[in-house]
C-alpha cells in the first residue's frame, strides 16, 4: 500500500514547474501502478498550448475555473469544479486559466518518470526503461 501526502511533495523533486503550471507528481512510473497521478495548478490567466502525442491523459477539476480548446475542431469547453476531460486521441489543445487558479487531478498513461517538462510542441518525451 502506498500513502502519499501532497504536502510532503511540495518543494521536492516531485514538484515540477514550468511557465503557467505547477505539477506535483503523486505517483510515477517507478511506483509500478501502470499510470502516473498528478495534482496540477494552472494559475488564473495562464495559457498553455499542449499536445500529449505520447501519452493519454484524464483530468478532473477540483477547484477554480478555465477552459480547454480543441485545436482540431475549435470547440471551447468550460472547466470548473466537477468537470473531467479526457485527451483520448492525443488531442492538441489550449488550456486556459480563468478568473481563479485551477486545481486539476491528472492521470497519465503511460506513466511519466517525474522530471518531464513540456517540449516545444507541448508534449512530454516518452521515456523507455
Secondary structure, 3 states (H helix, E strand, C coil): CCCCCHHHHCCCCCEEEECCEEEEEEECHHHCCCCEEEEEEECCCCEEEEECCCCEEEEEEEECEEEEEECCCCCEEEEECCCEEEECCCCEEEEEECCCCEEEEEEEECCCCCCCCCCCCCCCCCCCC
